């Protein structure tokens, strides 16, 4: 019992360490940290719009509330200062004929309420600016313009955050594992991808990157070296008709980085396969990108995906997502090199072989019969 728990704990720690080593998580988030950045963090304020959009919701809502409360309180202080300088407050005992800059401001609280009413254009009618004070008129105009700017920016940021195409990408799902098996007589790496919405992604394009550590002939070690991986479906890898789940595949030929891998050595490899799907959202015309990744433990050699599309008696097409990531074992060559040599050998058998050691010698026939 103790040995079993220790083995489970060790495998869990190993799995966690592998998960930490991912550059891209299964849900598409990038696991990267920037250190010793020479530029100041104030450069992010130059592109304040993108900075606000990239913030988490809790920070965004904190800025949203603080922006409005801060502006209301700041202008409340300014209205209080105007009333104080013009001696409109009750502690100055203004005369009956005295005309205040803002009527019915009796302290800081009433100044804050007037600031709030002005900026959000409530207009209760109890407090109002009079024509006797140019300073108050200027402050009213300035707060109204600044209030419109704050409303437009903050409300636009909230709306843009809600309608970001990043949320659309959450309805695109990839299979949990990738598989390697024969397809069309060729050894291929296959991945299944599905669109959970009935609305299409227009102009979809799918491709991959293989990330691994390589050593150049000059002795330089390159971490996260990127190798292009071409994925196709039967109709190509561009302008996909993404109405039903698709099985994309990469042909493992001599130009493929998987060509020298075998079923026995796959788990010993150190790589990460990152798959990208780019497309345009049909409803908003915004572009979105979906990402996922596969490590060697998530690539199954000698399997294929179970079928999930069927046709009902009513003539409708039905997709069973219960079998979306389900795999079935099939007979598969244990390496691409063996499959290539097998095909080459069969081709030579059909053509026949020449024996270079065979020499045709001519024999002169002589007749012993004399006429």
N, C-alpha and C positions, 0 to 999 in steps of 0.2 A: 504493500500500500504506500509506504513511504517513498520507495523508488519510483512508483507511478506518479505520485504528486511532484516529485523532484523533476522528473522528465517533462511533465506538463508545464511546470514553472519555467524550466530551461527553454522549452520551445516557445513559451509565451514571451520571454525576454528576447529570444532570437527574432521572433516576429516583430516585436516592437522596435528593435534596432533596425530591421529591414524597412519598417514603415517610416522611421525617422529619416532613413537615407533617401527616401523618394524626393525627387525634385517636384513632381506634380502628383497630388493626391488623386484618389479615385473620383472625387467630385470636382476636380479641375483646379483646385487651389495650388498656388506655387509655394513651395517650401524653400525660401531663400531669404537670407539676411544680409543687409548692406552694412559694412563696417568701415570706420575711418573715412567717411565721406568728407572731402575737403570743403565743399561748398556749405555755406550756412543754411540752416533749416528755414531761414526767412525766404529762400528762393521759392518755397512752396506757396508762400503768400502771393507771389506774382501771378500764379495760376490758381487763384482762390476758388474758382468755379470747380475745377477738377478735384481740388483738395476737399471741398465740401461734399462732392458727390462720392468720393472714395471713403468718407468717414462711415463708421458704424452708426446704426440707428440711434443708439443711446447718446453718442456724442453729438449727432446731428440735432436731435431733439433738445439737448442741453443748449446748444448754440441758438436754436430757434427761439426757445423761451427766453434765454438771456438777452438776445438781440431786442426783443420787444419790451421786456421789463426794463432793460437798461436805458433804451431810448425814452420810454415814458418817464422814468425817474429823472433822467438828465434834463429833459425839457421841463419837467416839473420844478426842478431847482431853478432853471432859468426864468420861468414864470414867477416864481417866488421872489427872485432877485429883482425882476422888473417891478413887481408890486411893492417891494421894500424900498427901492430907490424912489419910486413915485409916491411913496408914503400913502399907499392904499390900504395898509393893514390896520386892523382895529386898534392896535397899541399906539398908533400915531394920532388917534382921535380926529379923523378927518371931518371937515365941516359938512354941513348939509348940502352946500352948493358944490362940493368937491366931486369931480368926475374921474373915476379910476380908469386905469388902462384896461383892466379886466374886472368886470363886475362880479361881486360875490366870491372873491378870493380872500379868505380869512386866515389862511395859514398854509403850511407845507402840504397838509393832506388835501385841502381843496385845490391847491396848485397842481398836485399830482393828478387829481381827478380831471381837471381841465385839460391837462396834457394828454391824458388817455382819450378823452372825448374828442379832442382835436385831431389826434393822429389816426384814430379808427373811424372818424367822421360819424360819431354817434349823434352829437348835436341835441342835447336835452333842452337847450334854450334857457336854462337857469343861469349859466355863466357864459359871457360873451365878451368879445373885444370891442372897445369903443373907438371912435374916430379921433379921440383927443391925444392918442399916444402913437407916434410913428414907430417907436421901438417895438411896441407890441404887435403892430401890423407886420413889420419886417420879420419878427420871430414867428408869427403865425404862418407866413408864406414859407419860411425856411423849414419849419417843422412839417408842413403839409407835403412839400416836395421830397424831403428826406424820408418821410413816412411811406410815400408811394414807392420809393426806391427800395426800402427795406422789405416792404410787402412783396414787391415783384421778385426780388432776389430770393428771399426765403421760401415763398410759396412755389416759385419755379424750381428751386433746389429739391423741395419735397416731391413735387410732381415728376421731376426728372429721375429722382431716385426710385420712385414707384414704377415708372414706365421703362426703366433700363432694360435693354435686351438681355442683360445678364440673367434676369429672372426667367426669360423665355428659354434660356439654355438649360434650366433645371428640368424642363419637360422633354429633353433629349437624353436618352439613356443608352449606355454601352453594356455589353455583356460582361459578367464578372470575370470571365477568363477568356483568353485567346486560345485557339486550337491550331494544331498543325496536322494536316492530312492531305490526301490526294484530291485534286479537283481538276477535272478536264484532262486527266493524264499527267498533271504536273503537281509537284509538292508545293503546297501553299500554306501560308499563315492566315487564318480566318478570324474575323471579329464581327460580332453582330451589333447593330445599332438600330434604335427604334425612335420614332417620333410619337410621343404620347398624346399629341393634339391632332385634330383633323385638319387644322390649317397647315399649309406647307411652308417649308423654308425654300425661298426662291434662289436659284443659282448656287445650290449647295456644292461645296468642294471639300474633299477629304484627303488628308495626307498624314504622314507620320515622320517622327524623328527618333532615331535610336541614339540614346545617350550612353556613353561608356568612356572609360579611361584608356587612352592610347598613349603609346610611346613612339615618337617620331624617330626616323633614322639618325637624326642628330642627337638623340638622347633626351629630348624634351618631353616631359610628361604633361599631357593635356587632360585635365579633368573636365568631365561633361563635354567631351567631343561629340559633335552632332553629325549624324549620317542620315541622309534623306532615305525615307522608306516610301515607295510608291504603292498606294492602295487603289484598287479598281473594283468595280462591279462589272457585270456582264455588258453594261452599256457605257462604261467609262467611269471616270472619277469626277466629272464635272456635270453640272445641271442635273442632279439626281432627282428622280421622281420619288420623293420621300413621303409617300402616303402610307406605306406599310414597312415593317421592319426589313432591313437590308442586311445581307451578309457580304461584307467587304473582304477582299483577300489580297495578299501580297505574294507574288510568285517568287519562290525561292530558287533562283537560278545562279549562274556563276557570278553575276554582279551583285547578288544579295549578300548582306553581312551575315545572314543565317545559313549560308551555303556550307560552311565548314563546321557547323554545329551538328550534333547527333542527339538521339534520344537519351543516350547514357551520359552525355556531357552537358546537357542543357542546364541542369540545376547548378552546375559548377561555374556557369558564366556569370559575369557581373555587368549587367546592362539594365536599362530602363527604356521601354518602348512607349513613347508619348504619341497619342493619336489626336488629331485636330479635325474638327468639322466646322467650316465657315459657311455662313448663309445669311440671307436677308429675310427678316421677319415679314410675313405677308401682310399683317395687320398694320404695322407701323412703318415699314420700309427701313427699319434700322438693322444694321449688321450685327451679328452675334457670332461668338465662337464658343464651341464646346470642346472641353479637353478631358482626357483621362490617360491613365498610364498602366503599364503591365510590367511586372518584374518576372524573373525566370520561374518563380514558384507559381505564377498565374498563367503560364503558357503550358498547355497540355498537349503532349506529343502523342499522336495516334488516336485522336478523337475528332468528331464532327458534331455540329449542332443538330439538335432534334428539330423536326419540322414544327412550325407553329401556325401556319396559315392553312385554313381549310375553307370549304364552300358548303354552306348550309343547303337544306332542301328548298328554302325560299329563294335561293339564288344570291344570297348575301355572302360576302367574304368575312370570315371570322378569324381574329388573331388571338391565340391563347398565350397570354404572357406568363402563364405558369411554367411553360417550357422555354422561356426566353433564354435563360442561361444554362439550360440542361444540355449535357453532352452525351454522346454515344460513342463507345469504343469501336474503331474500325481498323482494318488491316492497313498498315502504313509502313513504308520503308524506314529503317531507323536512321537514315541520313540522306540528304539530297545528292551527295556524291555517288552513293550506291544506286539510286534511281537513275542518275545520268549514265553511269557505266552500264546498267542493265539495258537501257534503251539503245545505247550505242552498240552493245554486243548483239542485240536482236537485229539491228539494222545491218550489221556486217554479215550475220548469218543469212539474211535474205539475199544479199549481194554476192555472197560466196567469197572464198579466200584464194589468193594466188600463192603457189609454192615457188619461191624464188630458187630453190635448190633443184627443181626439176628441169632437166635438159632433154630436149627431143633429139634423138640421134636417128639418122636415116640408115636404113638397111637395104643393100642392093641384093635383089633376089637373083639367084643363078639357077639355071635349069640343067639337070643331069641328063636329060633326054637329047639324044643327038638324032637329027633328022638325016 
